[in-house]
Amino acid sequence: MGYKSLRACVDDLEQHGHLIRIKEEIDPYLEMAAIHMRVYDAQGPALFFENVKGSKFPAVSNLFGTLDRSRFMFRDSLDHVKKLVDVKMNPMSVLKNPFQYVGSSMVALGALPWKKKAGAPILYGQTKISELPQIVNWPMDGGPFVTMPQVYTEDISKPGIMNANLGMYRIQLAGNDYIQDQEIGLHYQLHRGIGVHQTKANQLGKPLKVSIFVGGPPSHPLSAVMPLPEGLSEMIFAGTLGNRRFRYFYDEEGFCISADADFVITGTVYPNENKPEGPFGDHIGYYSLVHPFPLMKVHKVYHRKDPIWSFTVVGRPPQEDTSFGALIHEITGNAIPQQIPGLHAVHAVDPAGVHPLLFAIGSERYTPYQKVERPQEVLTIANVILGTNQLSLAKFLFISAFEDNPKLDIHDIKGFFTHIFERIDLTRDLHFLTNTTIDTLDYTGDGLNSGSKVTFAAVGDKKRELITELPADLDLPRPFQHAKLALPGIIVVDGKSFSSYQEESQAIEYWAEAAKDLNWEGIQCIVLADDAEFVAANENNFVWVTFTRSNPSHDIHGIGSFTNFKHWGCTGPVIIDARSKPHHAPDLIKDEAVESRVDQLAAKGGSLHGII
């Protein structure tokens, strides 16, 4: 089977108990997002909002909220797609097992985009931006955003759908300085295909045509977020995953239109025309602030008959994009390790906001005639990781050697940190990259897209036992005294609030000097935080605070620290200053009045009774 539309998917999910209807009128300002987050947290069903306040169009969310539901939606094609991705990553697999791929090859041939000539459902009607559901997720958001868009652009020098890019970038529909119904904001980060297309258009002094698809079969939005290998079209992938060819056509103004989408917004981006976009509550768990981003001038807004507006909520993980990630991992398997020689596994740690923290496992094969006692090949692998696509946005990379423990699991936060800190030599095994690029959404650096990176590399035999409870005689000097054990060998302390780097660097240096003679046996990492109890409460809190509130070059210190021929190290525990700084973006905080209204929906007779 293959869904012909989003409504066909909604009906199928409802029939099989995977979706519920919210019949009450729901305010798109904060309330729809609050409902979504509560249901997602409860691992509940997909949500169909029948009555969206201020809009005639219904909306759906949480389609991909659980891995089981995603598997259900793609139950007839998932195995084929895994095989096709495997072929793209490893063509030799076909030669080794040709008959295993026969069915999948036929699916691929039938997945080529289909250019329709007439009768596209999307041509049923037209509307205005202001008539779409104006969904605002967080109290400080700059306006309503499209959070589940498929943004389509073509290479201006190689036009056509086979050289196009389909990506998921956020779209601000109103607010700031945008002219209502005429202008919207287009935000995209580093290492995105649309950036290449806009750069080429700018160089030629020509406008870039942009089409934004919303809705359509669920394979379409998933294709927009898939990290596909170079040369594999998102539209082919959508057709393969959805068991239905991607149908499209060009309208009279030359914009590509997804025939099966529920809505299509067309518009142009002119060279060097930007407007302030944001703020927006983002997936790291903070607001991304106001910055100039490309301005899109709206041409038309198409919709099909009885369309459904598709949306999600972005915030501190885990959220629906976490479940997206789980599905992507299931499809791609070991795709990235196959691209990097010697790499066995790499994992962007979702509770840490994805990009700030990576775990990786590599091989040590450089000197098979000697026992490996220090990182060698894993450092080469680390450099490749930090130069590969979106992995290059990471700030902290912890990498170990496969040979030291073949059973080490990159998804086991506690186990991985324990393995690293049992083996690391802090005088030697920290390697920094300064004045480089980091995630656009990360405000810990010294400017937009600007920050630093560090690799913690640990190989060889276990060197020490890590503490699993705080020593009774641990008497820390002021001002950092209140200590909690977060993970084996890692303690969190709090004290004074952060003031400025000049003042705090001095204060930490004095503190480290005063603490130098304490017994640090079994302790390898000290995290400075605003609330040690919160940070140490669980693994998710620990990685979120530690790695989203620190910039390696500025916030890593150490007891017994030194610089030797430009290499930094420390003889005692490494110190990570993860306190909030004045230049950091604000945390995402829910509106209590809205949460109370959601509670009412959970009461007997409400649409969410028994769900949350």
PLY file of the C-alpha trace (Angstrom):
ply
format ascii 1.0
element vertex 612
property float x
property float y
property float z
element edge 611
property int vertex1
property int vertex2
end_header
0.00 0.00 0.00
0.98 3.64 -0.25
-0.84 6.63 1.21
-2.15 8.94 -1.49
-2.55 11.79 0.96
-2.11 12.89 4.55
-5.84 12.35 5.12
-5.52 8.72 4.00
-2.77 8.31 6.59
-4.88 10.00 9.29
-7.83 7.72 8.54
-5.62 4.63 8.63
-4.06 5.61 11.95
-7.46 6.36 13.46
-8.90 3.06 12.28
-6.06 1.18 13.97
-6.12 3.11 17.24
-3.03 5.24 16.60
-4.81 8.62 16.48
-7.39 10.53 18.49
-9.48 13.58 17.62
-9.46 16.76 19.70
-12.99 18.04 19.25
-12.79 21.13 21.48
-11.80 24.49 19.96
-8.08 24.80 20.61
-6.07 28.02 20.53
-3.04 27.80 18.21
-1.28 30.25 20.52
0.62 27.93 22.92
-2.34 25.58 23.60
-1.92 23.22 20.65
1.80 22.92 21.38
1.17 22.27 25.08
-1.27 19.47 24.25
1.20 17.96 21.80
4.06 17.98 24.33
1.98 16.40 27.08
0.77 13.64 24.78
4.24 13.06 23.37
5.65 12.76 26.90
3.01 10.12 27.61
3.99 8.29 24.37
0.41 8.83 23.28
-1.30 8.76 19.89
-1.20 11.13 16.94
-3.48 14.14 17.41
-6.08 15.48 14.98
-7.24 18.99 15.94
-10.69 19.36 14.41
-11.34 22.94 15.51
-8.36 25.32 15.34
-9.26 28.76 16.66
-8.99 31.43 13.97
-8.57 29.03 11.04
-10.92 26.93 8.93
-8.24 24.27 8.47
-7.78 21.31 10.88
-4.31 20.23 11.97
-2.45 17.05 12.86
0.64 16.44 14.98
2.64 13.68 16.67
2.43 11.44 13.60
6.02 10.29 14.20
5.75 10.43 18.00
6.66 6.78 18.54
8.89 4.45 16.57
6.14 1.82 16.54
3.74 4.26 14.88
6.33 5.18 12.24
6.93 1.50 11.54
3.18 1.05 11.19
2.87 3.88 8.65
5.70 2.46 6.53
5.01 -1.21 7.24
5.00 -2.20 3.56
8.15 -0.39 2.48
10.57 -0.05 5.41
12.57 -3.22 4.65
12.91 -2.29 0.99
14.14 1.18 1.89
16.76 -0.17 4.30
18.10 -2.38 1.52
18.23 0.52 -0.94
20.09 2.74 1.50
22.48 -0.15 2.11
23.07 -0.44 -1.65
23.81 3.27 -1.95
26.26 3.11 0.93
27.76 -0.26 0.02
27.29 -1.27 -3.66
29.35 -4.43 -3.08
26.48 -5.80 -1.02
24.48 -6.27 -4.24
27.24 -8.33 -5.79
27.44 -10.48 -2.69
23.67 -11.03 -2.31
22.03 -10.08 -5.64
18.73 -11.90 -5.08
18.18 -10.15 -1.75
17.80 -6.84 -3.58
15.64 -7.81 -6.58
12.35 -6.61 -5.06
13.92 -3.41 -3.77
15.41 -2.61 -7.17
11.97 -2.83 -8.72
10.64 -0.49 -6.03
13.44 2.00 -6.78
12.68 2.00 -10.51
9.04 2.72 -9.72
9.96 5.58 -7.38
11.13 8.09 -9.96
9.22 11.40 -9.62
6.15 11.58 -11.83
5.39 14.82 -13.63
1.64 15.23 -13.71
-0.09 16.94 -16.60
-3.54 17.58 -15.14
-5.84 16.92 -12.22
-3.52 17.58 -9.28
-5.44 17.65 -5.96
-3.39 20.65 -4.75
-5.06 22.90 -7.35
-8.43 22.72 -5.59
-8.15 26.18 -4.04
-6.02 29.07 -2.86
-5.81 30.87 0.48
-3.71 33.45 2.35
-0.91 33.04 4.87
-3.06 34.63 7.59
-5.79 32.00 7.10
-3.43 29.11 7.89
-3.25 27.83 11.50
-1.13 30.44 13.27
0.63 28.03 15.65
2.96 29.53 18.27
4.87 27.00 20.39
6.54 29.09 23.11
5.68 32.36 24.90
8.65 34.33 23.54
8.36 33.10 19.94
8.43 35.94 17.43
5.28 34.73 15.71
3.66 31.65 14.19
5.98 29.20 12.43
5.69 26.29 10.03
7.40 23.50 11.96
6.88 20.57 9.55
7.65 22.12 6.15
9.26 20.57 3.11
11.24 23.39 1.50
11.96 22.77 -2.17
14.62 24.58 -4.22
16.44 23.84 -7.45
20.00 24.41 -8.58
19.72 27.50 -10.77
22.52 26.25 -13.05
21.07 22.71 -13.26
17.30 23.11 -13.04
14.99 20.14 -12.67
13.70 17.90 -9.94
16.63 15.48 -10.04
19.01 18.25 -8.95
16.62 19.72 -6.39
16.89 19.90 -2.62
14.05 19.11 -0.22
14.84 20.16 3.33
13.06 20.97 6.57
13.86 24.55 7.55
11.69 26.68 9.76
9.38 29.27 8.24
8.11 32.32 10.16
4.63 33.20 8.88
4.08 36.52 10.63
5.45 38.94 13.21
8.57 41.11 13.31
8.74 43.35 10.23
7.06 40.96 7.80
4.27 42.41 5.67
1.22 40.25 6.42
0.40 37.76 3.66
3.18 39.13 1.46
6.40 38.21 3.27
7.58 35.30 5.38
10.94 34.38 6.93
13.14 31.51 5.79
15.64 30.22 8.39
18.25 27.62 7.63
21.49 26.63 9.33
24.97 25.70 8.17
25.54 22.66 5.93
22.11 22.77 4.30
21.47 22.09 0.60
19.36 25.21 0.18
22.40 27.31 1.06
24.27 26.02 -1.99
21.30 26.90 -4.20
20.93 30.41 -2.76
24.67 31.06 -3.06
24.59 30.22 -6.77
21.51 32.38 -7.34
23.11 35.29 -5.48
26.29 35.02 -7.53
24.23 35.29 -10.71
22.15 38.13 -9.25
18.95 36.13 -9.75
16.05 35.40 -7.39
15.71 31.88 -6.02
12.35 30.22 -6.46
11.17 28.47 -3.29
8.22 26.12 -2.83
7.12 25.11 0.66
5.07 21.91 0.86
3.07 21.13 3.99
1.36 17.80 4.54
1.10 15.18 1.85
1.93 11.50 2.40
4.09 11.02 5.55
7.03 9.83 3.44
7.42 13.40 2.19
8.30 15.18 5.46
10.49 12.27 6.49
12.43 12.56 3.23
12.99 16.24 3.95
14.90 15.43 7.16
16.75 12.30 5.98
20.57 12.61 5.82
20.66 11.03 2.38
23.92 10.15 0.64
25.01 12.60 -2.02
23.27 11.94 -5.32
20.19 10.27 -3.85
17.17 12.50 -4.48
14.78 13.20 -1.61
11.93 12.84 -4.08
13.05 9.35 -5.10
13.40 8.44 -1.45
9.89 9.77 -0.75
8.50 7.64 -3.55
10.33 4.54 -2.36
9.38 4.93 1.30
5.80 5.84 0.49
5.24 3.16 -2.18
3.94 5.97 -4.36
5.84 8.10 -6.84
6.38 11.74 -5.90
3.90 13.62 -8.09
4.73 17.15 -9.14
4.24 19.81 -11.80
5.27 23.40 -12.48
2.71 26.18 -12.18
2.37 29.05 -14.63
5.01 31.06 -12.75
7.55 28.25 -12.93
7.33 27.03 -9.31
7.55 23.31 -8.61
4.35 22.11 -6.92
3.93 18.87 -4.98
0.67 17.53 -6.41
-0.23 15.52 -3.28
0.66 18.12 -0.65
-2.07 19.62 1.50
-0.66 23.14 1.15
2.00 24.71 -1.06
3.40 28.20 -0.48
5.38 29.61 -3.41
7.68 32.60 -3.28
11.02 34.09 -4.21
14.15 34.98 -2.26
16.09 37.88 -3.76
19.86 38.35 -3.37
20.85 40.10 -0.14
17.25 40.70 0.98
17.00 39.75 4.65
14.76 40.66 7.55
14.90 39.89 11.28
13.63 36.37 12.03
12.90 34.86 15.46
12.96 34.35 18.39
11.99 30.69 18.24
12.06 27.94 20.86
14.45 25.41 19.42
15.59 21.81 19.82
18.57 22.58 22.05
16.10 23.69 24.75
16.55 27.45 24.45
15.30 30.24 22.21
17.19 31.01 19.04
17.25 34.80 19.01
16.48 37.44 16.40
18.91 37.52 13.47
18.64 38.57 9.82
17.66 35.65 7.59
16.44 35.40 3.99
13.14 37.12 3.20
10.69 35.16 1.07
8.16 37.15 -0.93
4.95 35.15 -1.19
3.35 34.47 -4.57
0.57 31.97 -3.93
-0.76 29.61 -1.27
-2.38 26.52 -2.79
-4.42 23.91 -0.92
-6.22 20.67 -1.73
-9.83 19.87 -0.86
-10.27 19.24 2.88
-6.57 19.83 3.64
-4.85 19.12 6.96
-2.13 21.35 8.40
0.78 19.25 9.69
2.91 20.53 12.55
5.22 19.49 15.37
6.67 21.12 18.47
10.34 21.92 18.91
11.89 22.14 22.37
14.29 20.54 24.82
14.68 16.85 23.89
13.10 14.43 23.87
10.48 15.69 21.40
8.94 14.33 18.22
12.18 15.03 16.34
13.81 12.55 18.74
11.48 9.90 17.36
12.31 11.10 13.84
15.94 10.45 14.72
15.19 6.93 15.93
13.45 6.12 12.65
16.27 7.65 10.62
18.79 5.55 12.53
16.74 2.43 11.87
16.70 3.18 8.13
20.30 4.27 7.66
21.89 1.80 10.08
25.66 2.10 9.77
25.59 4.54 6.87
27.98 7.13 8.30
30.52 4.64 9.70
30.76 3.13 6.22
31.80 6.54 4.87
34.61 7.09 7.39
37.41 4.48 7.40
38.03 3.02 10.84
34.82 4.38 12.37
32.60 1.76 14.00
29.84 3.96 15.43
28.93 7.59 16.04
26.00 8.98 17.98
24.69 12.52 18.40
23.42 12.48 21.98
19.81 13.61 21.77
19.28 14.70 25.42
22.23 17.07 24.98
20.47 18.87 22.13
21.95 16.61 19.40
24.74 18.78 17.98
26.59 19.78 21.18
27.72 16.23 22.08
28.93 13.25 20.04
30.03 9.78 21.14
32.15 7.75 18.73
34.05 4.46 18.56
36.96 3.95 16.16
39.72 1.47 15.51
43.38 1.65 16.49
45.28 -0.06 13.66
48.26 2.21 13.07
50.81 0.14 15.02
49.69 -3.51 15.13
53.26 -4.43 16.13
52.96 -2.41 19.34
50.52 -2.24 22.21
48.42 0.91 21.82
48.94 3.18 24.79
47.78 6.53 23.44
45.21 7.74 20.88
46.48 7.54 17.32
44.05 6.48 14.61
41.06 7.61 16.68
42.42 11.17 16.46
42.46 10.92 12.66
38.90 9.61 12.77
37.89 12.41 15.15
39.16 15.01 12.69
37.14 13.43 9.89
34.01 13.33 12.05
34.35 17.01 12.91
34.63 17.80 9.20
31.67 15.72 8.01
28.34 17.34 7.16
26.22 18.16 10.21
28.56 16.24 12.51
30.88 19.19 12.05
28.50 21.30 14.17
29.41 19.32 17.30
31.28 20.97 20.18
32.26 17.97 22.34
33.41 14.67 20.84
34.21 11.74 23.13
35.89 8.93 21.19
37.19 5.53 22.27
38.81 2.51 20.63
36.74 -0.48 19.55
39.48 -2.90 20.53
39.32 -1.82 24.19
35.72 -3.00 24.58
33.88 -4.35 21.50
30.62 -4.34 23.50
30.75 -0.63 24.40
27.40 1.01 23.53
27.37 4.60 22.23
23.76 4.94 23.43
24.70 4.15 27.04
25.52 7.60 28.46
26.74 6.40 31.84
28.69 3.47 30.41
30.37 5.57 27.73
31.52 8.35 30.05
32.75 5.73 32.52
34.78 3.98 29.81
36.36 7.29 28.70
37.23 8.60 32.16
38.65 5.24 33.30
41.23 5.53 30.51
41.82 9.16 29.59
45.10 10.93 30.28
44.05 14.52 30.93
47.60 15.76 30.46
47.56 14.54 26.85
44.16 13.49 25.49
42.18 16.73 25.12
42.44 18.33 21.66
40.89 21.72 20.88
39.71 23.47 17.73
39.21 27.18 18.36
37.61 30.03 16.38
35.58 27.64 14.27
31.93 27.00 13.36
29.27 25.55 15.63
25.50 25.11 15.34
23.57 28.26 14.39
21.22 27.58 17.29
24.02 27.36 19.87
24.67 30.62 21.74
27.54 29.46 23.95
30.15 30.74 21.49
31.38 34.25 20.77
29.01 34.97 17.90
26.46 33.46 15.51
27.80 30.14 14.11
31.08 30.83 15.95
32.64 28.84 18.77
35.05 25.99 19.48
35.32 22.21 19.71
37.16 19.69 21.83
37.90 15.99 21.45
38.26 13.75 24.50
40.12 10.68 23.17
40.77 7.66 25.37
42.32 4.33 24.39
44.19 1.51 26.07
43.87 -0.29 29.36
41.80 0.93 32.26
43.95 3.29 34.33
41.80 3.95 37.41
38.68 3.19 39.41
36.09 5.97 39.42
34.17 6.93 42.53
30.51 5.88 42.68
29.67 7.89 45.78
30.97 11.18 47.14
33.89 10.87 49.55
32.86 11.82 53.08
35.95 14.00 53.48
35.52 16.00 50.25
35.88 19.55 51.59
35.84 21.92 48.61
37.08 25.50 48.91
34.72 28.40 48.38
32.94 29.60 46.32
32.15 26.18 44.76
31.25 23.90 47.65
27.89 22.18 47.25
28.80 18.93 45.45
26.69 16.16 43.92
27.78 12.97 42.15
26.38 12.95 38.60
28.04 9.85 37.13
31.00 7.70 38.15
34.02 9.97 38.45
32.00 13.10 37.63
30.85 15.58 40.27
28.75 18.72 39.92
29.30 21.72 42.18
27.52 25.03 42.45
28.23 28.36 44.03
28.34 31.92 42.78
26.59 33.03 39.59
28.66 33.74 36.49
29.62 37.40 35.99
32.19 37.80 33.21
34.86 35.63 31.63
37.65 37.81 32.93
36.41 37.66 36.51
35.32 34.01 36.46
38.48 32.68 34.81
40.45 34.27 37.60
38.08 32.92 40.27
38.25 29.37 38.87
42.03 29.58 38.64
42.26 30.58 42.31
39.77 27.85 43.26
41.70 25.21 41.31
44.93 26.29 42.99
43.31 26.05 46.44
41.89 22.61 45.57
45.12 21.27 44.09
46.20 19.43 47.23
42.87 17.67 47.84
42.54 13.94 47.19
41.03 13.71 43.67
41.49 9.98 43.30
38.61 8.53 41.28
37.33 11.98 40.17
38.12 13.03 36.60
35.57 15.74 35.82
34.08 18.64 37.78
31.11 20.51 36.35
30.32 23.99 37.65
26.57 24.62 37.53
23.91 26.98 38.81
21.98 24.12 40.41
24.04 21.00 41.17
21.05 19.09 42.45
19.11 19.56 39.18
22.12 18.67 37.02
22.96 15.52 38.98
19.33 14.35 39.23
19.54 12.22 36.06
21.65 11.59 32.96
19.47 13.75 30.70
19.79 16.79 32.94
23.55 16.25 33.21
24.28 16.13 29.48
21.79 18.90 28.67
23.21 21.45 31.11
26.88 20.48 30.77
27.11 20.52 26.99
24.56 23.17 26.02
25.94 25.77 28.45
29.64 25.54 27.73
32.04 26.63 25.01
35.16 24.40 25.13
37.77 27.08 24.54
36.30 29.43 27.15
34.70 27.07 29.67
37.17 24.23 30.12
39.62 24.62 33.00
41.52 22.12 35.12
43.20 21.47 38.41
46.93 21.63 37.75
46.36 23.03 34.27
49.28 23.89 32.00
50.13 24.75 28.39
53.13 23.01 26.86
54.11 23.87 23.27
50.52 25.03 22.65
48.99 21.85 24.05
46.67 22.32 27.02
46.25 19.71 29.73
45.73 19.28 33.46
47.12 16.97 36.12
43.91 16.86 38.15
40.24 16.71 37.16
39.08 18.71 34.14
36.63 21.50 35.03
33.70 22.38 32.73
31.98 25.66 33.55
28.34 24.98 32.64
26.80 27.94 34.41
24.44 30.23 32.49
26.27 33.19 30.98
24.87 36.64 30.16
25.17 36.03 26.39
23.28 32.72 26.48
19.77 32.44 25.08
16.84 32.11 27.52
15.52 28.71 28.60
12.18 27.49 27.29
9.60 27.84 30.07
6.00 26.69 29.72
3.01 28.94 30.40
1.29 27.69 33.58
-2.13 29.06 32.61
-1.99 27.11 29.35
-0.90 23.97 31.20
-3.97 24.32 33.44
-6.24 24.42 30.39
-4.62 21.25 29.11
-5.33 19.62 32.48
-9.03 20.34 31.91
-8.93 18.39 28.63
-7.64 15.41 30.61
-10.65 15.46 32.95
-13.51 13.04 32.44
-15.38 13.96 29.27
-12.38 15.76 27.75
-10.65 14.59 24.57
-7.46 13.75 26.47
-9.08 11.77 29.26
-7.06 8.60 29.80
-4.27 9.83 27.50
-2.31 12.14 29.82
0 1
1 2
2 3
3 4
4 5
5 6
6 7
7 8
8 9
9 10
10 11
11 12
12 13
13 14
14 15
15 16
16 17
17 18
18 19
19 20
20 21
21 22
22 23
23 24
24 25
25 26
26 27
27 28
28 29
29 30
30 31
31 32
32 33
33 34
34 35
35 36
36 37
37 38
38 39
39 40
40 41
41 42
42 43
43 44
44 45
45 46
46 47
47 48
48 49
49 50
50 51
51 52
52 53
53 54
54 55
55 56
56 57
57 58
58 59
59 60
60 61
61 62
62 63
63 64
64 65
65 66
66 67
67 68
68 69
69 70
70 71
71 72
72 73
73 74
74 75
75 76
76 77
77 78
78 79
79 80
80 81
81 82
82 83
83 84
84 85
85 86
86 87
87 88
88 89
89 90
90 91
91 92
92 93
93 94
94 95
95 96
96 97
97 98
98 99
99 100
100 101
101 102
102 103
103 104
104 105
105 106
106 107
107 108
108 109
109 110
110 111
111 112
112 113
113 114
114 115
115 116
116 117
117 118
118 119
119 120
120 121
121 122
122 123
123 124
124 125
125 126
126 127
127 128
128 129
129 130
130 131
131 132
132 133
133 134
134 135
135 136
136 137
137 138
138 139
139 140
140 141
141 142
142 143
143 144
144 145
145 146
146 147
147 148
148 149
149 150
150 151
151 152
152 153
153 154
154 155
155 156
156 157
157 158
158 159
159 160
160 161
161 162
162 163
163 164
164 165
165 166
166 167
167 168
168 169
169 170
170 171
171 172
172 173
173 174
174 175
175 176
176 177
177 178
178 179
179 180
180 181
181 182
182 183
183 184
184 185
185 186
186 187
187 188
188 189
189 190
190 191
191 192
192 193
193 194
194 195
195 196
196 197
197 198
198 199
199 200
200 201
201 202
202 203
203 204
204 205
205 206
206 207
207 208
208 209
209 210
210 211
211 212
212 213
213 214
214 215
215 216
216 217
217 218
218 219
219 220
220 221
221 222
222 223
223 224
224 225
225 226
226 227
227 228
228 229
229 230
230 231
231 232
232 233
233 234
234 235
235 236
236 237
237 238
238 239
239 240
240 241
241 242
242 243
243 244
244 245
245 246
246 247
247 248
248 249
249 250
250 251
251 252
252 253
253 254
254 255
255 256
256 257
257 258
258 259
259 260
260 261
261 262
262 263
263 264
264 265
265 266
266 267
267 268
268 269
269 270
270 271
271 272
272 273
273 274
274 275
275 276
276 277
277 278
278 279
279 280
280 281
281 282
282 283
283 284
284 285
285 286
286 287
287 288
288 289
289 290
290 291
291 292
292 293
293 294
294 295
295 296
296 297
297 298
298 299
299 300
300 301
301 302
302 303
303 304
304 305
305 306
306 307
307 308
308 309
309 310
310 311
311 312
312 313
313 314
314 315
315 316
316 317
317 318
318 319
319 320
320 321
321 322
322 323
323 324
324 325
325 326
326 327
327 328
328 329
329 330
330 331
331 332
332 333
333 334
334 335
335 336
336 337
337 338
338 339
339 340
340 341
341 342
342 343
343 344
344 345
345 346
346 347
347 348
348 349
349 350
350 351
351 352
352 353
353 354
354 355
355 356
356 357
357 358
358 359
359 360
360 361
361 362
362 363
363 364
364 365
365 366
366 367
367 368
368 369
369 370
370 371
371 372
372 373
373 374
374 375
375 376
376 377
377 378
378 379
379 380
380 381
381 382
382 383
383 384
384 385
385 386
386 387
387 388
388 389
389 390
390 391
391 392
392 393
393 394
394 395
395 396
396 397
397 398
398 399
399 400
400 401
401 402
402 403
403 404
404 405
405 406
406 407
407 408
408 409
409 410
410 411
411 412
412 413
413 414
414 415
415 416
416 417
417 418
418 419
419 420
420 421
421 422
422 423
423 424
424 425
425 426
426 427
427 428
428 429
429 430
430 431
431 432
432 433
433 434
434 435
435 436
436 437
437 438
438 439
439 440
440 441
441 442
442 443
443 444
444 445
445 446
446 447
447 448
448 449
449 450
450 451
451 452
452 453
453 454
454 455
455 456
456 457
457 458
458 459
459 460
460 461
461 462
462 463
463 464
464 465
465 466
466 467
467 468
468 469
469 470
470 471
471 472
472 473
473 474
474 475
475 476
476 477
477 478
478 479
479 480
480 481
481 482
482 483
483 484
484 485
485 486
486 487
487 488
488 489
489 490
490 491
491 492
492 493
493 494
494 495
495 496
496 497
497 498
498 499
499 500
500 501
501 502
502 503
503 504
504 505
505 506
506 507
507 508
508 509
509 510
510 511
511 512
512 513
513 514
514 515
515 516
516 517
517 518
518 519
519 520
520 521
521 522
522 523
523 524
524 525
525 526
526 527
527 528
528 529
529 530
530 531
531 532
532 533
533 534
534 535
535 536
536 537
537 538
538 539
539 540
540 541
541 542
542 543
543 544
544 545
545 546
546 547
547 548
548 549
549 550
550 551
551 552
552 553
553 554
554 555
555 556
556 557
557 558
558 559
559 560
560 561
561 562
562 563
563 564
564 565
565 566
566 567
567 568
568 569
569 570
570 571
571 572
572 573
573 574
574 575
575 576
576 577
577 578
578 579
579 580
580 581
581 582
582 583
583 584
584 585
585 586
586 587
587 588
588 589
589 590
590 591
591 592
592 593
593 594
594 595
595 596
596 597
597 598
598 599
599 600
600 601
601 602
602 603
603 604
604 605
605 606
606 607
607 608
608 609
609 610
610 611
